[in-house]
C-alpha cells in the first residue's frame, strides 16, 4: 500500500509541476478486479508523435496501477492485457478489434490536467467500468454510447451508392445527436467535445473517400455510378485540422485523400479507367498494343467473373448452352434476406413480421447493426433510421443459420434439368472456391507473357486497385503543397517513419528526405520519433543479426529462430484473412519445390488472432514449412521485424544474418538464387 501511494504521490507531484509549466499530462489510477493477466499495454495517439504511442503498466499485488500520459490535447486510450488471448465475445469483440485493436478491453479518454480513477470489474461475458475524478463525465458518456457506436457496420457487397451515402450520413447525424444529449446529461469538457466532433467528422469523411475501393474489393468490379461530382464532399471537410491530430481516422483520411488526388491526375479524371490506368504495368514489358488488348480482355471478362470461371463445371455434364444459361443465372442471382443471414427463431416473430423485416432490410440497402449491453434484459429488434438493429444482452450471441446459404438457394433452377446430385456437387464446388488470379479470369495466351511476368501481373492485381503511390516522393511532395503548420510536419514525419519501417527499397531516398525534413521541422519531438524509427530500421538492414524470437508451433512446442543456424531461413509473415498472402501461395510453392533438397527452413509466422482460422487455412491451402503463430500486430515478433503490412518476407542466411527483406515473390527464380546464396553464408 505504501509503495502504491508513494508512486501515486510522485506521479501527481510530477504532473503538477509539469502542468504548472505546460499542461501536457494526464494522471490515471485504477484497479482491476479479476484481471486475466498482470500487464496492461496502453496505446494512444498524440500530436507529440506521428505514430501510436505505447505505455506498459504492471498491476501491483492488489491489482492496481498508476501512470501518466503526456498528451497536449485530448485523445482516446485503448488498453489491453499483454500476452493474453481476447475473450470469446465473438461479434462485439471482433468489431472492437477492428476499430480499436485486437486486445482493446479498456477504452477511455484523457486530456491534459485529468486525474482520472478507473474501477474495472472483469466478468465472464463483460466488464463493468466506474470512473471518478477529473475527466470522469467524459468517460461515463463514452461507456454509455459504446454499444450503439459498435452497432454500425456496412456490407459493401451490392451496396448502392445512394444507400451508402444515406447510411453514413445517418450515422454521423446519430453521433452528433448522442453528443448533444451527452452535453445535457454530463459535464463534457471542451477538449472532449472538440475530439468527438473531429472523430465523428473524419470517420464520415474516411468512409466517403474509401467507398470506391471498399466497393471494388467486395464486388470485384467498380461502381460506375460514382461520378467526379461524388468527391464534392471534400469541400465540406477541412484537410488541415490540428485538433484532429489525435484522431486515428484523420491520418487515414489524409493518406487516402492525397492518394485520390494523385490517382485523379494519373487517371486523367477518367470516369471508367482501364486496368492499365489502375495499375502500374510498366515492369511487364508490354507493347502498347498488348496493353490495349489486356485492357479489352479485362473489360470483357475480368470485372465480374462468370461462374464457369470460378468453378470447374466439367463434372456436371452440362452442354455449352446450359453452361451459358447457368452463368446468366449466377450473374442475376438474388441477395440474401435478413432471415437467411441470421436465425430469428428466438425472437418468436410471425411469418408476416419476418417478411416485413426482410422487406425493410432490402429497402435499407442491407444495413444492420448489433448493439450489446449488460443493460439489456432480453433480445429485441428495432427498425430505426436506416438499418435493422439487434439489441442483445452481453452474454447472448446473434447466431447465423449455420453454414453459408448454398448457391442453389440463390438461383432459379427450374429452367435447367440438373439432377439433385449435380446441384449438390455445384454447391460444394462453389462453397470451396478460392479467389481467382487475373490469369485465371482472363485468357492471357495471346499476350505472350513469360511465366515470371504472368506471376508478376497476378501479384500486382492482388494488391490495391488503384496505382500504388510509391514512397518515391509523390504523396510526400503533394502533402507539402496541401498541408501546413503542425499537421504538415506530423504527417510528413509519419511518412518518413513508414518508409523506414516498411524497409523501402529506396532506403537512400527516404534518408535524403529525412535530412531535408530536419532542416525545416520546428517540432523536435518528431525528429526524435523519426530517429528512433531509423535506428530500428538499421537493425533490420542486410548483414545485421536477425532478431531472435520463440513461438509455439502447431503442436504447442516452442520454436526459436536461433535453433536453425547453419541453414538459410525464409520467413513468411502472413494471416488467414490476408488475400494477397493467399494469392502469393502458388509462387511460394514453386520456391519451396525448387529448394526441397537444400538446407533451407521455411518459417511461416501467422498474425492470426483466431487459432482455429490459422489451423484451418494451413490445412485448406496445404501450406508447407514450420508453422508458428504470433497473435496480432502487437506481437513482439511483429514489432521486432517492423511488420506493418502483410505479406512480408525476410531471407536470413545460415549465420543468422538478414540477407534481404522482400516485398513480393513473383520473381521466383531470383528469390531461389538469393536463398541458395544464403545457404552458403556459413562457409563464406
C-alpha positions as MATLAB code, in Angstrom:
seq = 'XXXXXXXXXXXXXXXXXXXXXXXXXXXXXXXXXXXXXXXXXXXXXXXXXXXXXXXXXXXXXXXXXXXXXXXXXXXXXXXXXXXXXXXXXXXXXXXXXXXXXXXXXXXXXXXXXXXXXXXXXXXXXXXXXXXXXXXXXXXXXXXXXXXXXXXXXXXXXXXXXXXXXXXXXXXXXXXXXXXXXXXXXXXXXXXXXXXXXXXXXXXXXXXXXXXXXXXXXXXXXXXXXXXXXXXXXXXXXXXXXXXXXXXXXXXXXXXXXXXXXXXXXXXXXXXXXXXXXXXXXXXXXXXXXXXXXXXXXXXXXXXXXXXXXXXXXXXXXXXXXXXXXXXXXXXXXXXXXXXXXXXXXXXXXXXXXXXXXXXXXXXXXXXXXXXXXXXXXXXXXXXXXXXXXXXXXXXXXXXXXXXXXXXXXXXXXXXXXXXXXXXXXXXXXXXXXXXXXXXXXXXXXXXXXXXXXXXXXXXXXXXXXXXXXXXXXXXXXXXXXXXXXXXXXXXXXXXXXXXXXXXXXXXXXXXXXXXXXXXXXXXXXXXXXXXXXXXXXXXXXXXXXXXXXXXXXXXXXXXXXXXXXXXXXXXXXXXXXXXXXXXXXXXXXXXXXXXXXXXXXXXXXXXXXXXXXXXXXXXXXXXXXXXXXXXXXXXXXXXXXXXXXXXXXXXXXXXXXXXXXXXXXXXXXXXXXXXXXXXXXXXX';
ca = [
       0.000    0.000    0.000;
       2.763    2.475    0.936;
       4.616    1.742   -2.285;
       1.470    2.312   -4.361;
       0.710    5.597   -2.556;
       4.304    6.734   -2.945;
       4.201    6.093   -6.678;
       0.847    7.835   -6.965;
       2.012   10.882   -4.968;
       5.167   11.068   -7.059;
       3.179   10.855  -10.276;
       0.739   13.525   -9.191;
       3.532   15.768   -7.921;
       5.494   15.380  -11.132;
       2.382   16.006  -13.174;
       1.517   19.069  -11.094;
       4.957   20.591  -11.630;
       4.785   19.865  -15.355;
       1.271   21.225  -15.665;
       2.256   24.423  -13.914;
       4.811   24.947  -16.671;
       2.907   23.402  -19.589;
      -0.306   21.376  -19.083;
       0.719   18.333  -21.119;
      -0.043   15.331  -18.892;
      -2.940   13.307  -17.513;
      -2.686   11.119  -14.415;
      -4.581    7.826  -14.393;
      -5.022    5.406  -11.497;
      -7.087    2.270  -11.493;
      -7.956   -1.076  -10.009;
      -8.849   -4.193  -12.000;
     -10.958   -6.828  -10.271;
     -10.324  -10.397  -11.519;
      -7.745   -9.474  -14.190;
      -6.784  -12.289  -16.614;
      -3.167  -11.002  -16.820;
      -0.749   -8.826  -14.852;
       0.409   -6.471  -17.579;
      -1.711   -3.918  -19.446;
      -0.474   -2.248  -22.611;
      -1.972    1.155  -23.370;
      -1.932    2.625  -26.877;
      -2.872    6.159  -27.887;
      -2.298    8.873  -30.472;
      -0.939   12.303  -29.692;
       0.249   15.349  -31.597;
       3.605   14.735  -29.877;
       4.163   11.642  -32.022;
       3.419   10.882  -35.687;
       2.674    7.251  -34.795;
       0.903    5.436  -31.971;
       2.488    5.723  -28.539;
       2.506    2.825  -26.108;
       2.757    2.549  -22.343;
       3.083   -0.698  -20.374;
       1.882   -0.896  -16.762;
       2.126   -3.802  -14.320;
      -0.591   -4.380  -11.758;
       0.618   -4.448   -8.155;
      -0.246   -7.164   -5.619;
      -3.701   -5.600   -5.134;
      -4.365   -5.274   -8.906;
      -3.836   -1.520   -9.043;
      -1.902    0.676  -11.418;
      -0.902    4.328  -11.767;
       0.554    6.116  -14.787;
       0.741    9.407  -16.638;
       0.031   10.157  -20.288;
       1.999   13.073  -21.818;
      -0.760   14.478  -24.028;
      -1.019   18.130  -25.110;
      -4.664   17.627  -26.122;
      -7.426   15.097  -25.578;
      -7.137   11.629  -27.053;
      -8.604    8.149  -26.750;
      -6.569    5.472  -24.961;
      -7.001    1.735  -25.636;
      -5.749   -0.725  -23.053;
      -5.407   -4.471  -23.424;
      -3.871   -7.293  -21.425;
      -0.444   -8.132  -22.787;
       0.193  -11.707  -23.904;
      -3.334  -12.889  -23.213;
      -5.954  -14.099  -25.623;
      -9.006  -11.873  -26.157;
     -12.204  -13.167  -24.544;
     -14.734  -15.046  -26.631;
     -17.142  -12.162  -27.111;
     -17.484  -13.120  -30.763;
     -19.156  -10.298  -32.663;
     -18.658   -7.462  -30.167;
     -15.048   -8.319  -29.509;
     -14.459   -8.807  -33.219;
     -15.808   -5.367  -34.043;
     -13.941   -3.860  -31.105;
     -10.784   -5.457  -32.548;
     -11.491   -3.950  -35.969;
     -11.993   -0.456  -34.592;
      -9.554   -0.322  -31.705;
      -7.186   -3.296  -31.936;
      -7.346   -6.998  -31.081;
      -6.851   -6.645  -27.316;
      -8.755   -3.438  -26.595;
     -10.621   -4.031  -23.339;
     -10.250   -0.711  -21.556;
     -11.190    2.372  -23.595;
     -11.117    5.848  -22.071;
     -10.474    9.485  -22.919;
      -7.732   11.630  -21.331;
      -6.643   15.221  -21.715;
      -4.091   17.493  -20.017;
      -4.815   18.000  -16.339;
      -7.052   14.935  -15.915;
      -6.707   12.947  -12.686;
      -8.940   10.029  -13.599;
      -9.554    6.935  -11.478;
     -10.927    3.749  -13.086;
     -12.503    0.750  -11.359;
     -12.914   -2.229  -13.696;
     -14.603   -5.495  -12.777;
     -13.879   -8.312  -15.226;
     -16.805  -10.686  -15.675;
     -17.271  -13.799  -17.749;
     -19.045  -12.068  -20.606;
     -18.416   -8.392  -19.994;
     -16.591   -5.862  -17.882;
     -18.087   -3.046  -15.839;
     -16.393    0.323  -15.557;
     -16.709    3.067  -12.989;
     -15.000    6.441  -13.284;
     -14.232    9.135  -10.738;
     -12.050   12.225  -10.607;
     -11.416   14.867  -13.232;
     -12.463   13.588  -16.655;
     -14.981   11.088  -15.252;
     -18.025   12.525  -17.043;
     -16.311   12.327  -20.427;
     -15.763    8.623  -19.896;
     -19.210    7.913  -18.483;
     -20.566    9.275  -21.743;
     -18.215    7.050  -23.784;
     -19.249    3.961  -21.821;
     -22.917    4.822  -22.403;
     -22.699    5.151  -26.194;
     -20.264    2.299  -26.909;
     -22.960   -0.372  -27.575;
     -24.613    1.842  -30.196;
     -21.244    3.006  -31.520;
     -20.171   -0.584  -32.164;
     -23.530   -1.409  -33.753;
     -22.683    0.317  -37.031;
     -21.292   -1.763  -39.858;
     -21.503   -1.745  -43.623;
     -21.867   -4.659  -46.012;
     -20.338   -3.407  -49.260;
     -21.486   -6.341  -51.366;
     -24.003   -4.824  -53.762;
     -24.198   -1.651  -51.642;
     -25.626    1.001  -53.967;
     -24.117    4.474  -53.883;
     -27.291    6.197  -52.693;
     -27.797    3.602  -49.933;
     -24.198    4.024  -48.780;
     -24.459    7.822  -48.622;
     -27.763    7.614  -46.779;
     -26.315    5.237  -44.178;
     -23.090    7.121  -43.440;
     -24.935   10.452  -43.335;
     -27.423    8.977  -40.865;
     -24.538    7.561  -38.836;
     -22.913   10.979  -38.490;
     -26.264   12.568  -37.621;
     -26.823    9.931  -34.914;
     -23.369   10.558  -33.453;
     -23.908   14.285  -33.157;
     -27.318   13.671  -31.591;
     -25.602   11.453  -28.998;
     -23.143   14.244  -28.350;
     -25.908   16.837  -27.955;
     -27.750   14.633  -25.428;
     -24.475   13.911  -23.669;
     -23.812   17.605  -23.183;
     -27.171   17.906  -21.452;
     -26.610   14.877  -19.205;
     -22.875   15.153  -18.440;
     -20.347   17.917  -17.884;
     -18.363   17.200  -21.014;
     -15.133   19.161  -21.292;
     -14.457   21.487  -24.255;
     -11.470   19.304  -25.170;
     -13.635   16.198  -25.323;
     -16.256   17.966  -27.430;
     -13.510   19.016  -29.866;
     -12.202   15.456  -30.017;
     -15.638   13.878  -30.507;
     -16.508   16.423  -33.195;
     -13.298   15.677  -35.098;
     -13.731   11.912  -34.707;
     -17.300   11.899  -35.975;
     -16.471   14.167  -38.914;
     -13.345   12.341  -40.056;
     -14.887    8.931  -39.515;
     -17.562   10.014  -42.004;
     -15.016   11.531  -44.379;
     -12.818    8.408  -44.242;
     -15.801    6.230  -45.137;
     -16.708    8.531  -48.019;
     -13.213    8.603  -49.537;
     -12.894    4.824  -49.057;
     -16.229    3.760  -50.571;
     -14.987    3.281  -54.172;
     -12.163    0.992  -53.034;
     -14.272   -0.897  -50.492;
     -16.976   -1.449  -53.092;
     -14.472   -2.753  -55.590;
     -12.957   -5.210  -53.108;
     -16.391   -6.519  -52.088;
     -17.817   -6.823  -55.605;
     -14.715   -7.315  -57.761;
     -15.771   -4.505  -60.061;
     -16.143   -0.750  -59.897;
     -19.299    1.156  -59.115;
     -19.947    3.119  -62.271;
     -22.476    5.324  -60.505;
     -19.555    7.192  -58.919;
     -19.048   10.402  -60.863;
     -16.459   13.158  -60.326;
     -19.202   15.133  -58.534;
     -19.221   12.475  -55.784;
     -15.979   13.915  -54.438;
     -17.532   17.321  -53.839;
     -17.929   16.225  -50.200;
     -14.230   17.055  -49.774;
     -15.194   20.728  -49.968;
     -17.162   20.306  -46.719;
     -14.359   18.792  -44.605;
     -11.102   20.641  -43.854;
      -7.904   18.944  -44.957;
      -5.929   20.698  -42.231;
      -7.323   20.374  -38.707;
      -4.810   20.455  -35.867;
      -7.443   19.425  -33.335;
      -7.873   16.134  -35.214;
      -4.241   15.002  -34.955;
      -5.044   12.557  -32.148;
      -7.932   11.006  -34.121;
      -6.945    7.756  -35.847;
      -9.372    8.290  -38.724;
      -7.738   11.627  -39.562;
      -4.423   10.207  -40.792;
      -6.255    7.554  -42.807;
      -8.421   10.265  -44.344;
      -5.372   12.363  -45.262;
      -3.492    9.399  -46.730;
      -6.407    8.278  -48.888;
      -7.410   11.776  -49.943;
      -3.875   12.644  -51.044;
      -3.736    9.291  -52.826;
      -7.013   10.092  -54.563;
      -5.599   13.444  -55.679;
      -2.645   11.658  -57.247;
      -4.835    8.981  -58.796;
      -7.101   11.667  -60.212;
      -4.160   13.156  -62.054;
      -2.800    9.762  -63.077;
      -6.193    8.634  -64.353;
      -6.823   11.902  -66.166;
     -10.181   12.086  -64.401;
     -11.481    9.170  -66.469;
     -14.931    8.008  -65.467;
     -14.226    4.384  -66.417;
     -10.460    3.822  -66.058;
      -8.942    0.735  -67.638;
      -6.883   -1.970  -65.959;
      -3.661   -0.303  -67.092;
      -4.942    3.013  -65.731;
      -5.419    1.429  -62.324;
      -2.166   -0.495  -62.054;
       1.439    0.243  -62.885;
       2.153   -2.393  -65.537;
       5.346   -0.773  -66.837;
       7.560   -3.542  -65.449;
       5.874   -6.218  -67.588;
       7.416   -5.058  -70.877;
       4.063   -4.975  -72.691;
       3.809   -3.182  -76.011;
       1.139   -0.526  -76.370;
      -0.948   -2.923  -78.482;
      -0.595   -5.720  -75.900;
      -1.582   -3.357  -73.094;
      -4.667   -2.268  -75.051;
      -5.542   -5.908  -75.659;
      -5.162   -6.681  -71.941;
      -7.473   -3.778  -71.115;
     -10.023   -5.154  -73.582;
      -9.860   -8.641  -72.050;
     -10.365   -7.237  -68.578;
     -13.280   -5.056  -69.665;
     -14.974   -8.065  -71.238;
     -14.280  -10.897  -68.793;
     -12.422   -9.658  -65.751;
     -14.686   -7.229  -63.925;
     -17.343   -9.740  -62.832;
     -16.067  -13.269  -63.407;
     -18.643  -15.798  -64.534;
     -19.499  -18.865  -62.506;
     -17.823  -21.083  -65.088;
     -14.571  -19.203  -64.463;
     -14.865  -19.603  -60.712;
     -15.645  -23.330  -60.516;
     -14.979  -26.378  -62.697;
     -18.327  -27.285  -64.279;
     -16.962  -30.109  -66.428;
     -18.057  -32.797  -63.939;
     -21.700  -31.704  -64.213;
     -22.113  -32.802  -67.825;
     -23.616  -29.511  -68.979;
     -23.986  -28.591  -72.624;
     -22.487  -25.313  -73.840;
     -25.925  -23.678  -73.880;
     -26.705  -24.904  -70.350;
     -23.381  -23.573  -69.097;
     -24.129  -20.187  -70.640;
     -27.576  -20.287  -69.050;
     -26.047  -21.158  -65.663;
     -23.623  -18.244  -65.958;
     -26.572  -15.950  -66.654;
     -28.469  -17.266  -63.624;
     -25.418  -16.641  -61.450;
     -24.997  -13.103  -62.758;
     -28.596  -12.333  -61.776;
     -28.631  -14.303  -58.508;
     -30.710  -12.863  -55.706;
     -29.216  -11.464  -52.494;
     -29.740  -12.986  -49.054;
     -32.681  -11.943  -46.928;
     -32.123  -10.933  -43.320;
     -33.889  -14.081  -42.148;
     -31.374  -16.116  -44.168;
     -28.362  -14.364  -42.692;
     -29.442  -14.786  -39.070;
     -31.500  -17.200  -37.014;
     -34.556  -15.152  -35.975;
     -36.403  -18.012  -34.294;
     -35.504  -16.843  -30.773;
     -37.425  -13.613  -31.383;
     -40.670  -15.546  -31.900;
     -41.854  -13.430  -34.816;
     -44.766  -14.392  -37.027;
     -44.125  -15.173  -40.671;
     -45.656  -11.799  -41.589;
     -43.366   -9.953  -39.181;
     -40.285  -11.697  -40.592;
     -41.411  -10.812  -44.102;
     -41.683   -7.154  -43.038;
     -38.167   -7.290  -41.545;
     -36.818   -8.810  -44.748;
     -38.516   -6.108  -46.786;
     -37.166   -3.295  -44.605;
     -33.678   -4.849  -44.728;
     -33.780   -4.890  -48.511;
     -35.077   -1.310  -48.756;
     -32.443   -0.057  -46.335;
     -29.627   -1.303  -48.531;
     -28.971   -4.491  -46.484;
     -27.826   -2.471  -43.496;
     -27.880   -3.897  -39.987;
     -26.258   -3.308  -36.611;
     -25.758   -5.238  -33.386;
     -25.726   -3.438  -30.031;
     -24.711   -5.440  -26.934;
     -25.007   -4.144  -23.402;
     -25.299   -5.536  -19.886;
     -28.242   -3.131  -19.565;
     -30.410   -5.119  -21.995;
     -32.585   -7.672  -20.172;
     -33.716   -9.508  -23.301;
     -33.085   -9.592  -27.035;
     -35.066   -7.309  -29.330;
     -35.049   -5.891  -32.846;
     -35.712   -2.303  -33.918;
     -36.066   -0.854  -37.423;
     -34.676    2.560  -36.677;
     -33.339    5.144  -39.072;
     -31.646    3.418  -41.999;
     -30.978   -0.063  -40.609;
     -32.171   -3.050  -38.637;
     -30.651   -3.011  -35.137;
     -30.375   -6.091  -32.915;
     -30.232   -5.290  -29.175;
     -28.671   -8.163  -27.238;
     -27.720   -8.757  -23.598;
     -23.941   -9.034  -23.258;
     -23.962  -12.779  -22.609;
     -26.072  -13.624  -25.690;
     -24.960  -14.075  -29.280;
     -26.758  -13.500  -32.554;
     -26.401  -16.795  -34.351;
     -26.381  -17.295  -38.077;
     -28.281  -20.106  -39.684;
     -25.210  -22.326  -39.696;
     -23.268  -22.754  -42.905;
     -23.377  -20.226  -45.711;
     -26.530  -20.334  -47.788;
     -25.766  -22.681  -50.713;
     -25.696  -21.311  -54.223;
     -28.658  -23.488  -55.200;
     -30.908  -21.413  -52.940;
     -29.924  -18.189  -54.700;
     -30.673  -19.379  -58.231;
     -33.809  -20.460  -60.054;
     -33.003  -23.946  -61.350;
     -36.390  -24.593  -62.972;
     -35.101  -23.982  -66.496;
     -32.170  -26.403  -66.115;
     -32.518  -30.186  -65.954;
     -29.870  -30.734  -63.274;
     -30.113  -33.773  -61.037;
     -30.111  -33.370  -57.269;
     -26.609  -34.878  -57.206;
     -25.355  -32.327  -59.760;
     -26.846  -29.422  -57.776;
     -25.221  -30.712  -54.583;
     -21.895  -31.054  -56.415;
     -22.126  -27.487  -57.709;
     -22.954  -26.202  -54.217;
     -19.845  -27.918  -52.880;
     -17.621  -26.557  -55.650;
     -18.925  -23.038  -55.089;
     -18.543  -23.191  -51.315;
     -14.902  -24.261  -51.588;
     -13.933  -21.927  -54.420;
     -10.879  -19.746  -53.996;
     -10.232  -16.170  -55.171;
      -9.286  -16.041  -58.836;
      -5.992  -14.661  -60.015;
      -6.149  -12.340  -63.011;
      -4.533  -15.023  -65.182;
      -7.433  -17.319  -64.291;
     -10.063  -14.719  -65.105;
      -8.566  -13.881  -68.484;
      -7.024  -15.797  -71.376;
      -3.549  -14.260  -71.491;
      -2.079  -16.639  -74.069;
      -2.190  -14.027  -76.863;
      -0.075  -11.588  -74.845;
       2.998  -13.821  -74.913;
       3.858  -13.180  -71.254;
       6.602  -15.238  -69.653;
       5.727  -17.307  -66.606;
       7.543  -14.801  -64.384;
       5.746  -11.819  -65.984;
       2.381  -13.565  -65.623;
       3.064  -14.228  -61.932;
       4.114  -10.590  -61.550;
       0.846   -9.455  -63.162;
      -1.129  -11.657  -60.756;
       0.789  -10.178  -57.824;
       0.134   -6.613  -58.987;
      -3.570   -7.366  -59.430;
      -3.789   -8.850  -55.917;
      -2.759   -5.503  -54.459;
      -4.692   -2.206  -54.086;
      -6.992   -1.439  -57.017;
      -5.556    1.965  -57.837;
      -1.955    2.700  -58.759;
       0.157    2.376  -55.655;
       1.555    5.771  -54.726;
       5.153    4.796  -54.148;
       7.232    6.363  -51.406;
       9.213    7.833  -54.307;
       8.010   11.267  -53.263;
       4.650   11.861  -54.926;
       2.410   11.762  -51.850;
       5.137   13.308  -49.717;
       5.535   16.232  -52.133;
       1.776   16.670  -52.521;
       1.426   16.841  -48.729;
       3.888   19.748  -48.703;
       1.596   21.563  -51.141;
      -1.709   20.773  -49.431;
      -0.894   20.812  -45.690;
       0.632   23.361  -43.352;
       1.508   24.021  -39.697;
       1.848   21.165  -37.228;
      -0.376   18.946  -39.374;
       2.170   19.145  -42.205;
       5.157   18.100  -40.103;
       3.143   15.479  -38.192;
       2.037   13.898  -41.478;
       5.466   14.074  -43.146;
       7.083   12.554  -40.073;
       4.634    9.664  -40.287;
       5.502    9.159  -43.964;
       9.212    9.037  -43.159;
       8.668    6.604  -40.310;
       6.545    4.367  -42.564;
       9.289    4.493  -45.191;
      11.884    3.294  -42.689;
       9.629    0.731  -41.012;
       8.451   -0.867  -44.251;
      12.012   -1.458  -45.369;
      11.526    0.597  -48.511;
      13.673   -0.498  -51.412;
      14.916    3.043  -51.990;
      16.259    3.465  -48.471;
      18.642    6.233  -49.605;
      15.740    8.367  -50.873;
      13.881    8.073  -47.566;
      17.071    9.042  -45.740;
      17.611   12.011  -48.068;
      14.121   13.323  -47.333;
      14.770   12.851  -43.640;
      17.833   15.090  -43.868;
      15.733   17.745  -45.624;
      12.957   17.398  -43.039;
      15.343   18.112  -40.150;
      16.327   21.452  -41.654;
      12.804   22.913  -41.521;
      10.892   20.933  -38.871;
      10.109   23.152  -35.823;
       8.865   20.243  -33.664;
      11.813   18.381  -32.078;
       9.584   15.550  -30.816;
       9.021   14.480  -34.437;
      12.772   14.346  -35.050;
      13.116   12.069  -32.031;
      10.403    9.711  -33.318;
      11.999    9.510  -36.774;
      15.446    8.911  -35.268;
      14.010    6.014  -33.267;
      12.446    4.524  -36.421;
      15.696    4.944  -38.353;
      17.694    3.257  -35.591;
      15.268    0.343  -35.638;
      15.342    0.177  -39.440;
      19.136   -0.010  -39.486;
      18.916   -3.065  -37.235;
      16.928   -4.808  -39.985;
      19.267   -3.946  -42.852;
      21.089   -6.746  -44.733;
      24.063   -8.054  -42.794;
      22.545   -7.392  -39.358;
      21.690  -10.271  -36.981;
      18.059  -11.309  -37.410;
      16.115  -10.666  -34.157;
      15.565  -13.924  -32.302;
      12.132  -14.995  -31.064;
      10.374  -18.016  -29.622;
       6.839  -19.012  -30.615;
       4.752  -22.168  -30.359;
       4.252  -24.412  -33.364;
       1.165  -26.414  -34.351;
       1.916  -28.977  -31.651;
       2.356  -26.341  -28.948;
       6.128  -26.801  -28.880;
       8.423  -23.734  -28.597;
      10.437  -22.909  -31.713;
      13.220  -20.288  -31.808;
      14.868  -18.671  -34.803;
      18.358  -19.368  -33.467;
      17.808  -23.117  -33.450;
      18.024  -23.079  -37.268;
      21.535  -21.582  -37.511;
      23.501  -23.324  -40.211;
      20.523  -23.219  -42.556;
      19.025  -20.428  -44.621;
      15.617  -19.293  -43.330;
      12.760  -17.884  -45.374;
      10.376  -16.059  -43.008;
       6.831  -15.514  -44.255;
       4.624  -13.194  -42.172;
       1.025  -13.879  -43.201;
      -2.555  -14.368  -41.923;
      -5.517  -16.496  -42.961;
      -7.605  -13.374  -43.671;
      -4.933  -11.769  -45.897;
      -5.967  -12.033  -49.563;
      -2.544  -11.099  -51.022;
      -0.926  -13.691  -48.709;
      -3.120  -16.428  -50.149;
      -2.537  -15.043  -53.638;
       1.240  -15.484  -53.195;
       0.961  -19.198  -52.329;
       1.461  -20.518  -55.903;
       4.747  -18.596  -56.187;
       5.798  -19.778  -52.736;
       5.058  -23.385  -53.687;
       7.413  -23.051  -56.657;
      10.145  -21.605  -54.445;
       9.737  -24.368  -51.868;
       9.715  -27.080  -54.548;
      12.988  -25.840  -56.039;
      14.668  -25.667  -52.621;
      13.407  -29.010  -51.302;
      16.907  -30.587  -51.348;
      18.636  -27.515  -49.913;
      19.388  -26.648  -46.246;
      16.511  -24.167  -46.018;
      13.775  -23.704  -43.415;
      10.502  -22.092  -44.477;
       9.189  -20.414  -41.349;
       5.549  -19.311  -41.636;
       4.560  -16.826  -38.914;
       0.846  -16.061  -38.797;
      -0.555  -12.914  -37.180;
      -3.968  -14.558  -36.773;
      -5.751  -13.811  -33.504;
      -8.031  -16.760  -34.235;
      -6.113  -20.018  -33.730;
      -8.832  -22.107  -35.385;
      -8.766  -19.934  -38.526;
      -4.969  -20.268  -38.639;
      -5.065  -24.060  -38.464;
      -7.912  -24.285  -40.993;
      -6.065  -22.101  -43.536;
      -2.883  -24.193  -43.255;
      -4.831  -27.383  -43.940;
      -7.034  -25.901  -46.670;
      -4.137  -24.404  -48.666;
      -1.667  -27.193  -47.816;
       0.981  -24.687  -46.758;
       4.315  -26.421  -46.201;
       7.009  -25.483  -43.704;
       7.269  -24.759  -39.989;
       4.153  -23.017  -38.688;
       4.180  -20.532  -35.810;
       1.571  -18.043  -34.624;
       2.056  -14.599  -33.084;
      -1.398  -13.282  -32.238;
      -1.923   -9.846  -33.776;
       0.020   -6.825  -35.000;
       1.111   -6.017  -31.450;
       3.061   -9.264  -31.053;
       6.715   -8.814  -30.082;
       7.992  -10.569  -33.201;
       5.863   -8.329  -35.443;
       7.327   -5.274  -33.741;
      10.877   -6.647  -33.886;
      10.587   -7.094  -37.658;
       8.599   -3.850  -38.218;
       5.636   -5.663  -39.749;
       3.035   -3.075  -40.714;
       1.551   -4.836  -43.758;
       1.047   -8.393  -44.977;
       2.507  -10.345  -46.551;
       6.080   -9.536  -45.531;
       9.089  -11.735  -46.195;
      12.661  -11.974  -44.904;
      15.561  -14.136  -46.044;
      18.007  -14.969  -43.221;
      21.353  -16.526  -44.068;
      22.987  -19.559  -42.463;
      24.822  -17.363  -39.956;
      21.569  -15.846  -38.741;
      22.048  -12.530  -40.529;
      19.374  -10.731  -42.533;
      20.068  -11.281  -46.240;
      17.102   -9.378  -47.683;
      13.601   -8.121  -46.977;
      11.216   -8.947  -49.806;
       8.075   -7.023  -50.753;
       6.902   -9.535  -53.394;
       7.631  -13.096  -54.501;
       6.720  -13.108  -58.193;
      10.415  -13.291  -59.178;
      10.669  -16.888  -58.021;
      13.991  -17.595  -59.742;
      15.613  -14.508  -58.255;
      14.414  -15.473  -54.781;
      15.610  -19.055  -55.203;
      19.048  -17.675  -56.124;
      19.049  -15.398  -53.086;
      18.113  -18.273  -50.752;
      20.748  -20.536  -52.349;
      23.358  -17.864  -51.800;
      22.238  -17.529  -48.169;
      22.714  -21.258  -47.530;
      26.441  -20.813  -48.220;
      26.890  -17.881  -45.831;
      28.199  -20.055  -43.010;
      31.112  -21.230  -45.047;
      31.738  -17.942  -46.822;
];
